[in-house]
Amino acid sequence: MTSKPETTGKKAAQSLQDSFFEKLINDRAPLSCFLVNGVRLSGTLQAVDQYTILITNPRGGSAPQLVNKSAISTVYPGGRN
């Protein structure tokens, strides 16, 4: 009997996060992002690394925003741009 190697909780969460962000980048889907202090950011996701995400406004109305992942409360696709 073979069993799958168990994924640790942190690895599983990182994998889920990576696939979610990768889909947003590839689809160029608009998103809304709430920060822990209540500020709402909207735009499209351009890049992601271990600690940050880069959000840009497709209309060019504001400068790109580099956001620390630790400051993010909620991210959801379909934000208004």
PANUTOR-367252 format. One record per atom (N, C-alpha, C, O): residue number from 1; residue in one letter; atom name; x, y, z. Coordinates in pm, 1 decimal. Each point is the difference from the previous one (the first is absolute). Layout:
N
+-----+---+----+----------+----------+----------+
|   k | r |  a |       px |       py |       pz |
+-----+---+----+----------+----------+----------+
| NUM | a | CA |        X |        Y |        Z |
...
+-----+---+----+----------+----------+----------+
//
This chain:
81
+-----+---+----+----------+----------+----------+
|   k | r |  a |       px |       py |       pz |
+-----+---+----+----------+----------+----------+
|   1 | m |  N |     84.6 |   -116.9 |      0.0 |
|   1 | m | CA |    -84.6 |    116.9 |      0.0 |
|   1 | m |  C |     89.4 |    123.6 |      0.0 |
|   1 | m |  O |     88.8 |     13.4 |     84.2 |
|   2 | t |  N |   -112.7 |     75.4 |   -178.2 |
|   2 | t | CA |     78.7 |    122.3 |     -6.6 |
|   2 | t |  C |    -80.9 |    114.8 |     55.8 |
|   2 | t |  O |   -122.4 |      3.6 |    -12.3 |
|   3 | s |  N |    190.6 |     88.1 |     72.3 |
|   3 | s | CA |    -68.4 |    117.6 |     53.1 |
|   3 | s |  C |     68.4 |    124.1 |    -52.8 |
|   3 | s |  O |    120.1 |      1.6 |    -27.1 |
|   4 | k |  N |   -200.5 |    101.8 |     13.5 |
|   4 | k | CA |     55.0 |    127.2 |    -45.3 |
|   4 | k |  C |     78.9 |     62.7 |    113.4 |
|   4 | k |  O |    -39.5 |     -9.6 |    116.1 |
|   5 | p |  N |    151.5 |     74.0 |   -149.1 |
|   5 | p | CA |     69.8 |     72.8 |    106.0 |
|   5 | p |  C |    -86.7 |    115.5 |     46.4 |
|   5 | p |  O |    -55.6 |     74.3 |    -81.0 |
|   6 | e |  N |     44.9 |    -60.3 |    210.5 |
|   6 | e | CA |    -82.5 |    107.3 |     53.9 |
|   6 | e |  C |     68.3 |    134.5 |    -18.0 |
|   6 | e |  O |    120.5 |     14.0 |     20.9 |
|   7 | t |  N |   -199.0 |     83.0 |    -59.5 |
|   7 | t | CA |     50.6 |    135.2 |    -15.9 |
|   7 | t |  C |    -21.2 |     73.2 |    131.1 |
|   7 | t |  O |   -108.1 |     -5.2 |     58.8 |
|   8 | t |  N |    210.2 |     72.1 |    -14.5 |
|   8 | t | CA |    -15.5 |     75.2 |    124.0 |
|   8 | t |  C |    -97.6 |    113.8 |    -22.5 |
|   8 | t |  O |    -20.7 |     43.5 |   -113.3 |
|   9 | g |  N |    -38.8 |      4.3 |    220.4 |
|   9 | g | CA |    -98.0 |    107.3 |    -10.0 |
|   9 | g |  C |     54.1 |    123.7 |    -67.6 |
|   9 | g |  O |    -69.5 |     62.4 |    -80.2 |
|  10 | k |  N |    193.5 |    -25.7 |    111.5 |
|  10 | k | CA |     59.0 |    120.1 |    -57.8 |
|  10 | k |  C |     24.2 |    -17.6 |   -150.1 |
|  10 | k |  O |    -25.1 |     91.8 |    -78.1 |
|  11 | k |  N |     73.8 |   -209.8 |     37.7 |
|  11 | k | CA |     23.1 |    -25.4 |   -142.2 |
|  11 | k |  C |   -130.6 |     -1.2 |    -77.9 |
|  11 | k |  O |     -7.2 |     54.3 |   -110.3 |
|  12 | a |  N |    -95.5 |   -115.8 |    166.8 |
|  12 | a | CA |   -129.8 |     -5.5 |    -66.7 |
|  12 | a |  C |    -57.0 |    140.0 |    -16.9 |
|  12 | a |  O |    -52.3 |     33.1 |   -106.5 |
|  13 | a |  N |     61.7 |     49.1 |    209.5 |
|  13 | a | CA |    -50.9 |    137.1 |     -7.3 |
|  13 | a |  C |     78.0 |     80.4 |   -103.9 |
|  13 | a |  O |    -58.9 |     77.8 |    -75.1 |
|  14 | q |  N |    189.2 |    -95.8 |     70.5 |
|  14 | q | CA |     82.5 |     71.7 |    -96.9 |
|  14 | q |  C |    -36.0 |    -42.8 |   -141.9 |
|  14 | q |  O |     -7.0 |     83.3 |    -90.3 |
|  15 | s |  N |    -15.8 |   -213.2 |     70.5 |
|  15 | s | CA |    -36.4 |    -50.9 |   -131.3 |
|  15 | s |  C |   -134.5 |     57.1 |    -45.5 |
|  15 | s |  O |    -15.2 |     38.4 |   -116.0 |
|  16 | l |  N |    -80.2 |    -33.1 |    205.2 |
|  16 | l | CA |   -130.9 |     56.9 |    -30.9 |
|  16 | l |  C |     13.1 |    147.6 |    -34.6 |
|  16 | l |  O |    -59.6 |     47.5 |    -96.7 |
|  17 | q |  N |    137.2 |     24.2 |    175.6 |
|  17 | q | CA |     22.8 |    142.6 |    -23.6 |
|  17 | q |  C |     67.9 |     21.3 |   -135.0 |
|  17 | q |  O |    -40.1 |     87.3 |    -77.0 |
|  18 | d |  N |    142.1 |   -166.4 |     48.6 |
|  18 | d | CA |     72.4 |     13.1 |   -127.3 |
|  18 | d |  C |    -91.0 |    -24.2 |   -119.8 |
|  18 | d |  O |      5.1 |     75.1 |    -97.4 |
|  19 | s |  N |    -88.0 |   -178.6 |    103.4 |
|  19 | s | CA |    -87.4 |    -30.0 |   -113.6 |
|  19 | s |  C |   -107.1 |    108.3 |    -16.1 |
|  19 | s |  O |    -35.7 |     35.0 |   -112.5 |
|  20 | f |  N |    -15.5 |     18.0 |    223.5 |
|  20 | f | CA |    -99.4 |    107.3 |     -5.9 |
|  20 | f |  C |     59.1 |    125.5 |    -65.0 |
|  20 | f |  O |    -59.2 |     57.4 |    -91.4 |
|  21 | f |  N |    176.3 |    -15.8 |    139.5 |
|  21 | f | CA |     63.8 |    119.4 |    -55.5 |
|  21 | f |  C |     43.3 |    -21.4 |   -145.4 |
|  21 | f |  O |    -10.6 |     91.6 |    -81.5 |
|  22 | e |  N |     58.9 |   -210.8 |     48.4 |
|  22 | e | CA |     42.1 |    -28.6 |   -137.6 |
|  22 | e |  C |   -117.9 |     12.0 |    -96.0 |
|  22 | e |  O |     14.5 |     53.6 |   -109.9 |
|  23 | k |  N |   -131.1 |   -103.2 |    150.7 |
|  23 | k | CA |   -118.6 |     10.4 |    -85.3 |
|  23 | k |  C |    -40.0 |    145.9 |    -19.0 |
|  23 | k |  O |    -35.5 |     39.8 |   -110.9 |
|  24 | l |  N |     40.5 |     40.3 |    216.6 |
|  24 | l | CA |    -32.6 |    142.0 |    -12.8 |
|  24 | l |  C |     95.5 |     71.4 |    -95.3 |
|  24 | l |  O |    -42.2 |     84.3 |    -79.2 |
|  25 | i |  N |    170.2 |   -117.8 |     87.0 |
|  25 | i | CA |     99.2 |     62.6 |    -88.5 |
|  25 | i |  C |    -24.4 |    -41.9 |   -144.4 |
|  25 | i |  O |     -3.3 |     84.7 |    -89.2 |
|  26 | n |  N |    -13.6 |   -213.8 |     65.4 |
|  26 | n | CA |    -17.6 |    -50.8 |   -136.2 |
|  26 | n |  C |   -128.1 |     49.4 |    -64.7 |
|  26 | n |  O |     -1.4 |     28.9 |   -119.7 |
|  27 | d |  N |   -106.9 |    -18.6 |    197.0 |
|  27 | d | CA |   -127.9 |     46.3 |    -53.6 |
|  27 | d |  C |     -8.9 |    151.2 |     -8.0 |
|  27 | d |  O |    -92.5 |     54.1 |    -60.6 |
|  28 | r |  N |    188.8 |     14.5 |    121.9 |
|  28 | r | CA |     -3.3 |    146.8 |     10.5 |
|  28 | r |  C |   -134.3 |     46.1 |     55.3 |
|  28 | r |  O |    -56.4 |    100.9 |    -42.4 |
|  29 | a |  N |      7.6 |   -178.3 |    138.2 |
|  29 | a | CA |   -131.3 |     27.4 |     60.2 |
|  29 | a |  C |     10.1 |    116.4 |     97.2 |
|  29 | a |  O |     97.6 |     10.8 |     74.2 |
|  30 | p |  N |   -197.7 |     76.1 |    -74.2 |
|  30 | p | CA |     -1.7 |    105.7 |    101.0 |
|  30 | p |  C |    -19.2 |    -61.6 |    137.6 |
|  30 | p |  O |    -62.8 |   -104.9 |     13.9 |
|  31 | l |  N |    117.0 |    170.5 |     86.8 |
|  31 | l | CA |    -13.2 |    -50.1 |    136.1 |
|  31 | l |  C |    -19.1 |    114.9 |     96.0 |
|  31 | l |  O |     33.6 |    114.9 |    -29.0 |
|  32 | s |  N |    -88.0 |   -148.8 |    143.5 |
|  32 | s | CA |     -6.0 |     92.5 |    112.5 |
|  32 | s |  C |     73.9 |    -64.7 |    114.7 |
|  32 | s |  O |     -4.2 |   -121.6 |     18.5 |
|  33 | c |  N |     71.3 |    204.0 |     57.3 |
|  33 | c | CA |     82.6 |    -48.1 |    109.4 |
|  33 | c |  C |    -24.6 |     90.3 |    120.3 |
|  33 | c |  O |     20.4 |    121.2 |     -6.8 |
|  34 | f |  N |    -64.3 |   -181.4 |    116.9 |
|  34 | f | CA |    -14.9 |     75.7 |    123.8 |
|  34 | f |  C |    122.7 |    -23.1 |     86.5 |
|  34 | f |  O |     45.2 |   -113.4 |     15.8 |
|  35 | l |  N |      7.8 |    219.7 |     39.5 |
|  35 | l | CA |    113.2 |    -10.1 |     90.6 |
|  35 | l |  C |    -52.0 |    -13.8 |    143.3 |
|  35 | l |  O |   -117.3 |     25.9 |     26.8 |
|  36 | v |  N |    203.7 |    -66.1 |     63.3 |
|  36 | v | CA |    -42.0 |    -19.3 |    139.3 |
|  36 | v |  C |    -45.8 |    130.4 |     65.0 |
|  36 | v |  O |    -74.1 |     -3.0 |     98.2 |
|  37 | n |  N |    116.9 |    116.4 |   -151.4 |
|  37 | n | CA |    -44.2 |    128.4 |     56.2 |
|  37 | n |  C |   -128.5 |     51.4 |    -64.6 |
|  37 | n |  O |    -44.4 |    110.8 |     30.1 |
|  38 | g |  N |    -16.1 |   -191.4 |   -119.6 |
|  38 | g | CA |   -127.3 |     34.9 |    -60.8 |
|  38 | g |  C |      8.6 |     67.1 |   -135.0 |
|  38 | g |  O |   -103.3 |     19.3 |    -64.1 |
|  39 | v |  N |    220.4 |     16.9 |     18.3 |
|  39 | v | CA |     17.1 |     65.5 |   -130.0 |
|  39 | v |  C |    -29.4 |   -100.3 |   -110.9 |
|  39 | v |  O |     41.8 |   -115.5 |      6.8 |
|  40 | r |  N |   -113.8 |    160.6 |   -108.3 |
|  40 | r | CA |    -30.5 |    -84.5 |   -115.2 |
|  40 | r |  C |     85.3 |     42.3 |   -118.0 |
|  40 | r |  O |      5.9 |    118.2 |    -34.0 |
|  41 | l |  N |     60.4 |   -214.9 |    -28.5 |
|  41 | l | CA |     77.2 |     23.9 |   -121.0 |
|  41 | l |  C |    -65.1 |    -77.2 |   -113.9 |
|  41 | l |  O |    -42.8 |   -113.9 |     18.6 |
|  42 | s |  N |     35.3 |    174.9 |   -135.8 |
|  42 | s | CA |    -55.5 |    -66.7 |   -117.6 |
|  42 | s |  C |     97.5 |     13.9 |   -115.0 |
|  42 | s |  O |     74.2 |     97.8 |     -9.1 |
|  43 | g |  N |    -75.2 |   -196.3 |    -78.3 |
|  43 | g | CA |     86.2 |      2.7 |   -116.9 |
|  43 | g |  C |     18.2 |   -139.3 |    -54.2 |
|  43 | g |  O |    -84.3 |    -87.5 |     19.8 |
|  44 | t |  N |    196.2 |     67.1 |    -89.2 |
|  44 | t | CA |     34.2 |   -132.9 |    -48.7 |
|  44 | t |  C |    132.9 |    -40.6 |     61.5 |
|  44 | t |  O |     87.5 |     82.9 |     25.1 |
|  45 | l |  N |    -75.1 |   -211.1 |     -1.9 |
|  45 | l | CA |    121.3 |    -53.7 |     60.7 |
|  45 | l |  C |    105.6 |    -17.9 |   -108.2 |
|  45 | l |  O |    -25.0 |    -65.5 |   -101.2 |
|  46 | q |  N |    141.7 |    122.6 |    121.9 |
|  46 | q | CA |    106.7 |     -7.6 |    -98.5 |
|  46 | q |  C |    108.2 |    -99.9 |     36.9 |
|  46 | q |  O |     53.5 |    -68.4 |    -87.2 |
|  47 | a |  N |    -20.7 |     59.0 |    215.8 |
|  47 | a | CA |    108.5 |    -88.2 |     43.0 |
|  47 | a |  C |    -18.5 |    -35.4 |    147.3 |
|  47 | a |  O |    -64.9 |     71.2 |     76.5 |
|  48 | v |  N |    125.0 |   -184.6 |    -40.4 |
|  48 | v | CA |     -7.6 |    -49.7 |    137.1 |
|  48 | v |  C |    135.8 |    -59.3 |     35.9 |
|  48 | v |  O |     63.8 |    -64.9 |    -82.9 |
|  49 | d |  N |    -20.1 |     87.0 |    205.3 |
|  49 | d | CA |    116.0 |    -74.1 |     50.4 |
|  49 | d |  C |    -35.5 |    -51.5 |    139.0 |
|  49 | d |  O |   -116.6 |      2.6 |     39.4 |
|  50 | q |  N |    213.9 |    -48.1 |     32.9 |
|  50 | q | CA |    -25.6 |    -61.9 |    129.6 |
|  50 | q |  C |    -66.4 |     95.6 |     99.3 |
|  50 | q |  O |    -80.6 |    -42.7 |     82.6 |
|  51 | y |  N |    113.8 |    170.6 |    -90.3 |
|  51 | y | CA |    -45.8 |     95.7 |    101.0 |
|  51 | y |  C |    -92.4 |    109.6 |    -51.2 |
|  51 | y |  O |    -67.7 |     64.6 |     80.1 |
|  52 | t |  N |     62.7 |    -41.8 |   -210.4 |
|  52 | t | CA |    -73.9 |    114.7 |    -52.2 |
|  52 | t |  C |    -82.5 |    -34.8 |   -123.0 |
|  52 | t |  O |     22.0 |   -102.4 |    -64.7 |
|  53 | i |  N |   -118.3 |    190.4 |     33.4 |
|  53 | i | CA |    -72.3 |     -5.6 |   -126.5 |
|  53 | i |  C |      6.4 |    139.2 |    -62.9 |
|  53 | i |  O |      8.5 |    100.3 |     70.7 |
|  54 | l |  N |    -12.6 |    -95.0 |   -202.8 |
|  54 | l | CA |      2.7 |    126.6 |    -73.1 |
|  54 | l |  C |   -133.3 |     16.8 |    -70.4 |
|  54 | l |  O |    -36.5 |    -80.6 |    -85.7 |
|  55 | i |  N |    -36.4 |    186.0 |    122.1 |
|  55 | i | CA |   -130.4 |     30.3 |    -58.1 |
|  55 | i |  C |     11.8 |    126.2 |    -83.4 |
|  55 | i |  O |     54.6 |    100.6 |     45.2 |
|  56 | t |  N |   -106.5 |   -106.6 |   -168.4 |
|  56 | t | CA |     -2.5 |    118.8 |    -84.8 |
|  56 | t |  C |   -142.4 |     29.4 |    -43.3 |
|  56 | t |  O |    -84.5 |    -89.4 |     -5.4 |
|  57 | n |  N |     59.4 |    214.8 |    -25.3 |
|  57 | n | CA |   -128.7 |     42.1 |    -51.2 |
|  57 | n |  C |      7.5 |     -4.1 |   -151.7 |
|  57 | n |  O |     83.4 |     69.5 |    -57.9 |
|  58 | p |  N |   -167.3 |   -148.3 |     -9.0 |
|  58 | p | CA |      8.7 |    -11.6 |   -145.5 |
|  58 | p |  C |    -30.4 |    129.7 |    -73.3 |
|  58 | p |  O |     39.2 |     16.3 |   -115.6 |
|  59 | r |  N |   -107.1 |     74.1 |    179.8 |
|  59 | r | CA |    -28.8 |    129.9 |    -62.2 |
|  59 | r |  C |    116.6 |     97.2 |     12.3 |
|  59 | r |  O |     -1.4 |    107.1 |    -60.7 |
|  60 | g |  N |    100.6 |   -143.7 |    137.9 |
|  60 | g | CA |    116.5 |     85.9 |     15.8 |
|  60 | g |  C |    -23.2 |    118.6 |     91.3 |
|  60 | g |  O |     77.1 |     95.9 |     -2.6 |
|  61 | g |  N |   -182.1 |   -100.5 |     83.4 |
|  61 | g | CA |    -34.4 |    112.8 |     84.5 |
|  61 | g |  C |     90.7 |     19.4 |    119.9 |
|  61 | g |  O |      7.9 |    109.9 |     54.9 |
|  62 | s |  N |     60.1 |   -214.9 |    -13.9 |
|  62 | s | CA |     86.2 |     12.8 |    116.7 |
|  62 | s |  C |    126.0 |    -83.8 |    -20.0 |
|  62 | s |  O |      7.9 |    -84.5 |    -89.2 |
|  63 | a |  N |     88.5 |    110.6 |    173.7 |
|  63 | a | CA |    125.8 |    -74.2 |     -7.8 |
|  63 | a |  C |    -22.4 |   -144.1 |     46.1 |
|  63 | a |  O |    -90.6 |    -26.0 |     79.2 |
|  64 | p |  N |    171.8 |    -67.3 |   -127.6 |
|  64 | p | CA |     -8.9 |   -137.6 |     50.1 |
|  64 | p |  C |     21.1 |     -2.6 |    151.5 |
|  64 | p |  O |     74.7 |     81.1 |     54.7 |
|  65 | q |  N |   -140.9 |   -174.3 |     11.4 |
|  65 | q | CA |      8.5 |     -9.1 |    145.2 |
|  65 | q |  C |     60.7 |   -133.6 |     39.2 |
|  65 | q |  O |    -52.5 |   -105.9 |    -34.4 |
|  66 | l |  N |    163.1 |    111.9 |    106.5 |
|  66 | l | CA |     66.0 |   -118.7 |     52.3 |
|  66 | l |  C |    -50.9 |    -20.0 |    141.7 |
|  66 | l |  O |     20.7 |     85.4 |     86.2 |
|  67 | v |  N |    -87.8 |   -198.4 |    -61.4 |
|  67 | v | CA |    -68.0 |    -23.6 |    127.1 |
|  67 | v |  C |     61.2 |   -121.6 |     68.5 |
|  67 | v |  O |     17.2 |   -105.2 |    -61.7 |
|  68 | n |  N |     15.4 |    120.5 |    189.3 |
|  68 | n | CA |     48.8 |   -111.0 |     80.2 |
|  68 | n |  C |   -114.0 |    -98.1 |     22.7 |
|  68 | n |  O |   -109.6 |     41.3 |     37.7 |
|  69 | k |  N |    132.8 |   -169.6 |    -59.7 |
|  69 | k | CA |   -105.0 |    -99.5 |     21.5 |
|  69 | k |  C |    -48.8 |     -0.4 |    144.1 |
|  69 | k |  O |   -116.8 |    -29.5 |     25.3 |
|  70 | s |  N |    203.1 |     61.5 |     68.4 |
|  70 | s | CA |    -40.6 |      0.8 |    140.5 |
|  70 | s |  C |   -100.9 |    110.4 |     30.2 |
|  70 | s |  O |    -66.9 |     -4.1 |    103.3 |
|  71 | a |  N |     55.2 |    103.5 |   -193.3 |
|  71 | a | CA |    -95.3 |    108.8 |     19.2 |
|  71 | a |  C |   -135.2 |    -29.7 |    -63.9 |
|  71 | a |  O |    -93.1 |     79.5 |     13.3 |
|  72 | i |  N |     80.8 |   -193.3 |    -82.8 |
|  72 | i | CA |   -122.2 |    -32.2 |    -73.1 |
|  72 | i |  C |    -94.9 |    -81.5 |     87.1 |
|  72 | i |  O |     38.9 |    -97.3 |     64.5 |
|  73 | s |  N |   -164.6 |    140.6 |    -65.1 |
|  73 | s | CA |   -104.0 |    -74.5 |     69.6 |
|  73 | s |  C |    -73.3 |    -91.1 |    -97.5 |
|  73 | s |  O |    -14.1 |   -119.6 |     25.5 |
|  74 | t |  N |    -33.2 |    175.8 |   -138.2 |
|  74 | t | CA |    -82.2 |    -74.2 |    -95.8 |
|  74 | t |  C |     33.1 |     42.2 |   -141.8 |
|  74 | t |  O |     20.1 |    118.3 |    -27.7 |
|  75 | v |  N |    -14.5 |   -215.8 |    -61.9 |
|  75 | v | CA |     15.2 |     26.0 |   -143.4 |
|  75 | v |  C |   -112.4 |    -72.9 |    -71.0 |
|  75 | v |  O |    -23.7 |   -118.2 |     24.9 |
|  76 | y |  N |    -46.0 |    188.9 |   -113.6 |
|  76 | y | CA |   -101.4 |    -70.1 |    -78.0 |
|  76 | y |  C |     -1.9 |     54.1 |   -142.9 |
|  76 | y |  O |     17.7 |    119.7 |    -22.2 |
|  77 | p |  N |    -39.4 |   -209.5 |    -74.7 |
|  77 | p | CA |     -5.7 |     41.6 |   -139.5 |
|  77 | p |  C |   -128.5 |     76.9 |    -28.0 |
|  77 | p |  O |    -99.8 |    -13.4 |     70.8 |
|  78 | g |  N |    105.5 |     94.1 |   -175.8 |
|  78 | g | CA |   -119.5 |     72.1 |    -41.2 |
|  78 | g |  C |    -15.8 |    135.3 |     64.6 |
|  78 | g |  O |   -110.9 |     53.1 |      5.3 |
|  79 | g |  N |    218.2 |      3.4 |     43.6 |
|  79 | g | CA |     -8.7 |    133.4 |     59.0 |
|  79 | g |  C |    -30.4 |    103.7 |   -105.0 |
|  79 | g |  O |     24.6 |    -21.8 |   -118.7 |
|  80 | r |  N |    -77.4 |    133.4 |    160.9 |
|  80 | r | CA |    -28.3 |    106.3 |    -96.9 |
|  80 | r |  C |    126.6 |     78.5 |    -27.5 |
|  80 | r |  O |     73.7 |     34.9 |     92.2 |
|  81 | n |  N |    -49.1 |     -7.8 |   -217.0 |
|  81 | n | CA |    120.7 |     73.6 |    -40.1 |
|  81 | n |  C |    -36.6 |    130.8 |    -58.7 |
|  81 | n |  O |     87.8 |     76.6 |    -39.8 |
+-----+---+----+----------+----------+----------+
//
